Amino acid sequence: MAGTGTAHLRDGDVVLRVDDLVVEFPMGRHATVSAVAGVSFDVLRGETLGIVGESGCGKSTTGRAIMQITAPTSGTVSFEGTDLTSLSYSDLREARTKIQMIFQDPISSLNPRRKVRDSVKDPLDIWQRGSEAQRIELVNSILEQVGIDPERAAESRPHQFSGGQCQRISIARALVLDPTLIICDEPVSALDVSVQAQVLNLLEDLKQQYGLTLIFIAHDLAVVKNISDRVAVMYLGKLCEVASSDDLYGRPAHPYTNVLVESIPIPDPELAVAGTTITGEPPSPVNPPSGCRFHPRCPYADDICSRTEPTMRSIGDGHFVACHHPLVTPVSIA
């Protein structure tokens, strides 16, 4: 796994297309961290794409590279037909009004010195959207939609709200400019389980109300399954499997995906705990393995896995896997 290829890319009303994205960070004089290594995917209008993988796989870096917060080393990021990597600073700023991001830590993402309503209203002030009265009216309306009292928000700062409330405030701030695409970078990982459900339900409701397209980044597969239309699995900077949510969880084709699915807790005290079929820690992104990046931990690996990097191939019904020995038989192409 952890392969390359573009067989999984689609035609149609594509809002975002990421093609061969590479993000590297220098480490000392002679070393480079390969955080994202040739990732390609697309998101159709109105779709929710889940990106899942263990910590350090590069999923958050991918989200930040889409926004150009972290500049890609190479590759393209096309939003509604425009390559964001080729835009000037002023054009990129304007393009970002249609792409917003909800960050993992809701409290740290808000200015602690500013009152909450002012933080939510800032994007409207910067872009001079409407009159002052119209801006306040819009902000109050959106705050109410996400379950925050506008009067309290006008007088309170972030530390006076809970983590779940701060995440709702961050969602409101992402909505005020009427974006097309929102990147949610682990938006519920720092929240209690009951609050997670509230925020997920809120995102689903707002998606329908505003006609949003979402990228949902998380390490919790159960959360990703519930909110995503399509899921992409990452490992050590590479994509290994892409499929619809139901298909990927119903018949995982990559050994790594299979282990992730089997690790989802099942609330049944009588059920035996399934043992993992992989051992060891992920290799270093400074010196990734040759061939398939997963082969040192894969129980099915052989010589070809260590020599040749697999490419994405179809196993039917929009399900794609980058593996020399998939657990599901690939379809034959005449």
C-alpha positions in Angstrom: 0.0 0.0 0.0 0.6 3.5 0.4 0.7 3.9 -3.3 0.3 6.3 -6.2 -2.0 6.6 -9.2 -5.1 8.4 -10.3 -7.5 5.6 -11.2 -9.8 6.7 -8.4 -10.2 10.3 -9.8 -13.6 11.1 -11.3 -15.3 13.3 -13.8 -18.4 15.3 -13.0 -19.1 18.4 -10.8 -15.7 18.3 -9.0 -15.3 21.1 -6.5 -11.7 20.1 -5.4 -9.1 18.1 -7.2 -5.7 17.3 -5.5 -3.2 15.9 -8.0 0.1 14.3 -6.9 0.4 16.6 -3.8 3.8 16.5 -2.1 4.7 18.3 1.1 8.2 18.0 2.5 9.9 19.7 5.5 13.6 20.1 5.8 15.1 18.5 8.9 18.6 19.6 9.5 21.1 20.0 6.7 20.7 16.7 4.9 17.4 15.2 5.9 13.8 15.8 4.7 10.5 14.7 6.3 8.2 13.3 3.6 4.8 14.3 5.2 2.7 13.9 2.1 4.1 11.9 -0.8 2.1 12.1 -4.1 -1.5 12.1 -2.8 -4.3 12.5 -5.4 -8.1 12.7 -4.7 -11.2 14.7 -5.6 -14.4 15.9 -3.9 -17.7 16.3 -5.8 -20.1 19.1 -5.0 -22.2 18.4 -2.0 -20.0 15.4 -1.0 -18.3 14.7 2.3 -14.9 13.1 1.9 -13.4 11.5 5.0 -9.6 11.3 5.3 -8.6 8.8 8.0 -5.4 7.3 9.3 -3.2 7.0 12.4 -1.3 9.9 13.9 1.5 11.1 11.6 0.1 9.8 8.4 -0.1 13.3 6.9 -3.8 13.9 6.8 -3.8 17.2 8.7 -0.8 18.4 6.6 -2.9 17.5 3.5 -5.7 19.7 4.7 -3.4 22.6 5.5 -1.7 22.2 2.1 -5.1 22.5 0.4 -5.6 25.8 2.1 -2.0 26.8 1.2 -1.3 27.4 4.9 1.5 25.0 4.4 2.9 25.5 0.9 3.1 22.3 -1.1 6.5 21.2 -2.4 4.9 20.1 -5.7 1.6 19.0 -7.1 -1.6 20.9 -7.8 -4.7 21.9 -5.8 -7.6 22.8 -8.1 -10.6 24.5 -6.6 -13.5 25.0 -9.0 -11.1 24.7 -11.9 -8.5 27.2 -10.5 -5.1 25.9 -9.4 -4.6 27.5 -6.0 -0.8 26.8 -6.1 -0.3 29.2 -9.0 -2.3 32.2 -7.6 -0.8 35.4 -6.4 -1.1 36.3 -2.8 -4.1 38.6 -3.3 -5.9 36.2 -5.6 -5.3 33.4 -3.1 -6.7 35.4 -0.2 -9.9 36.0 -2.3 -10.1 32.3 -3.2 -9.9 31.3 0.5 -13.2 33.1 1.2 -14.8 30.1 -0.5 -12.7 27.6 1.4 -12.8 27.6 5.2 -11.2 25.5 7.8 -12.3 24.3 11.2 -9.2 23.5 13.3 -8.7 20.7 15.8 -8.3 22.8 19.0 -11.3 25.0 19.1 -10.1 27.2 22.0 -6.7 27.9 20.6 -8.1 28.7 17.2 -10.0 31.7 18.6 -8.3 35.0 19.7 -8.4 34.9 23.5 -8.4 38.8 23.7 -11.3 39.3 21.4 -15.0 38.9 22.3 -16.5 36.0 20.5 -19.0 37.9 18.3 -16.2 40.1 17.1 -14.1 37.1 16.1 -17.0 35.6 14.1 -17.6 39.0 12.5 -14.0 39.6 11.6 -14.1 38.0 8.1 -17.1 40.2 7.2 -15.2 43.3 8.4 -12.1 42.4 6.4 -14.0 41.8 3.2 -16.5 44.7 3.8 -19.5 42.5 3.3 -22.6 44.7 3.9 -23.1 47.5 6.4 -22.2 47.2 10.1 -25.8 46.5 11.0 -26.1 43.8 8.4 -22.9 42.1 9.6 -24.1 42.0 13.2 -27.5 40.7 12.1 -25.9 37.9 10.0 -23.4 37.0 12.8 -26.2 36.8 15.3 -28.3 34.6 13.0 -25.4 32.2 12.4 -24.5 32.0 16.1 -28.1 31.1 16.9 -28.1 28.4 14.2 -25.0 26.8 15.9 -26.6 27.0 19.3 -24.7 30.0 20.8 -26.5 32.9 22.5 -25.6 36.1 20.5 -26.0 38.4 23.5 -23.6 36.3 25.5 -21.2 36.0 22.6 -21.2 39.8 22.3 -19.8 40.2 25.8 -17.8 37.0 26.4 -14.4 35.7 25.4 -13.4 32.2 24.4 -12.2 31.0 27.8 -15.7 31.6 29.1 -17.1 28.9 26.9 -16.7 25.1 26.9 -14.7 23.2 24.3 -17.9 22.2 22.5 -19.2 25.7 22.5 -15.9 27.0 21.1 -16.1 24.5 18.3 -19.6 25.7 17.5 -18.2 29.2 17.5 -15.4 28.1 15.1 -18.1 26.6 12.8 -20.0 29.9 12.9 -16.9 31.8 11.9 -16.3 29.3 9.0 -19.8 29.9 7.7 -20.1 33.7 7.7 -18.5 34.2 4.3 -20.8 31.6 2.7 -18.1 29.1 1.7 -18.4 26.3 -0.8 -15.9 24.0 0.9 -15.1 23.5 4.6 -12.1 21.5 5.7 -12.8 20.0 9.2 -9.4 19.0 10.8 -10.3 16.6 13.6 -13.1 18.9 14.8 -14.4 16.6 17.5 -11.2 14.8 18.7 -10.9 17.1 21.7 -14.5 16.8 22.8 -16.5 14.4 25.0 -18.4 11.7 23.2 -21.8 13.2 23.8 -20.6 16.6 22.6 -19.0 14.9 19.5 -22.5 13.7 18.5 -23.9 17.2 18.9 -21.2 18.8 16.7 -21.5 16.0 14.1 -25.2 16.4 13.9 -24.8 20.2 13.6 -22.3 19.8 10.7 -24.8 17.5 8.9 -27.6 20.0 9.3 -25.5 22.9 8.2 -24.3 20.9 5.2 -27.8 20.4 4.0 -28.9 24.0 4.8 -26.0 25.8 3.1 -25.2 23.2 0.4 -21.7 22.7 1.7 -19.0 20.3 0.5 -16.9 18.9 3.4 -13.5 17.3 3.9 -13.6 15.6 7.3 -10.2 14.6 8.7 -10.1 12.3 11.7 -8.4 9.3 13.2 -11.6 7.8 14.6 -13.1 5.5 12.0 -16.4 5.3 13.7 -16.8 9.1 13.4 -15.7 9.2 9.8 -18.1 6.4 8.8 -21.1 8.2 10.2 -20.5 11.5 8.4 -18.7 10.6 5.2 -20.0 9.8 1.7 -16.5 8.6 0.6 -13.5 7.7 2.6 -9.8 7.9 1.8 -7.3 6.0 4.0 -3.8 7.3 4.4 -0.6 5.7 5.7 2.8 7.4 6.0 2.0 10.2 3.5 0.3 7.9 0.9 -3.2 6.9 0.0 -3.9 3.2 0.3 -7.7 2.9 -0.2 -10.6 5.0 -1.5 -14.2 3.9 -1.4 -17.7 4.8 -0.4 -18.2 4.8 3.4 -20.4 1.7 3.5 -18.3 -0.3 1.0 -15.0 0.5 2.7 -16.3 -0.5 6.1 -18.2 -3.5 4.8 -15.3 -5.0 2.8 -11.9 -3.4 3.5 -9.5 -4.4 0.7 -6.2 -3.2 2.2 -4.6 -5.0 5.1 -4.1 -1.7 6.9 -7.7 -0.6 6.4 -8.8 -4.0 7.6 -6.9 -3.5 10.9 -8.3 0.0 11.3 -11.9 -1.3 10.8 -11.4 -4.2 13.2 -10.1 -1.8 15.9 -13.4 0.1 16.1 -14.8 -0.7 19.5 -18.1 -2.6 19.6 -20.3 -1.9 22.6 -20.9 -5.6 23.5 -19.3 -6.9 26.7 -19.8 -10.5 25.5 -17.8 -10.0 22.3 -14.2 -11.1 22.3 -11.7 -8.4 21.4 -10.2 -9.0 18.0 -6.4 -9.2 17.9 -4.4 -7.0 15.6 -2.6 -8.5 12.7 0.1 -5.9 12.4 3.0 -5.2 14.8 5.6 -2.5 15.3 5.5 1.2 14.9 5.1 3.2 11.6 8.5 3.8 9.9 10.1 7.2 10.0 8.9 9.6 7.3 12.5 10.8 7.1 13.6 7.4 5.7 10.4 5.6 4.4 10.6 2.0 3.3 11.1 1.2 -0.4 8.2 -0.2 -2.4 5.0 -0.3 -0.4 5.4 1.8 2.7 3.3 -0.6 4.7 5.2 -3.8 3.9 7.4 -3.9 7.0 4.2 -4.3 9.1 2.0 -6.2 6.7 1.4 -10.0 7.3 0.9 -10.5 3.5 4.1 -8.8 2.3 6.5 -10.5 -0.1 9.4 -9.5 -2.3 7.3 -7.5 -4.8 6.0 -5.4 -1.9 9.5 -4.3 -0.9 10.6 -3.6 -4.5 7.6 -2.0 -6.2 5.2 0.7 -5.1 1.6 -0.3 -5.8 -0.8 1.9 -7.7 -4.5 2.5 -7.3 -6.7 -0.1 -9.0 -10.4 -0.8 -9.0 -12.0 -3.7 -7.2 -15.4 -2.6 -8.4 -18.3 -0.2 -7.5 -16.0 2.8 -7.1 -13.7 1.0 -4.7 -10.0 1.5 -5.2 -7.0 0.0 -3.4 -3.2 0.4 -3.7 -2.0 -3.0 -2.7 -0.2 -6.0 -4.4 -2.3 -8.5 -2.4 -5.7 -6.9 -1.7 -8.1 -8.8 0.6 -10.8 -8.3 -2.1 -10.4 -9.7 -5.6 -9.9 -6.8 -8.1 -12.3 -6.6 -11.1 -10.8 -7.7 -14.4 -10.6 -5.0 -17.1 -11.0 -6.2 -20.6 
